[in-house]
Amino acid sequence: DPSIPDLMGDKEALIQAVLNIMGNAHQALRQALTADPCIRVKTRTLRQFTIGNTRH
């Protein structure tokens, strides 16, 4: 998503964290016996600001 600013960090750790959250959501939906289970992931920018000539 081009609206999200770059992030410094451990790529593999971030991927693993997202996978863990998704796995937990999947397990919770199975246990809840939801009729129409759906996991939706969205990204968005909460604030926008400019540093130098770069909009974040």
Secondary structure, DSSP 8 states (H G I E B T S, - for coil): -TTS----S-HHHHHHHHHHHHHHHHHHHHHHT-SS---------S---EETTEE-
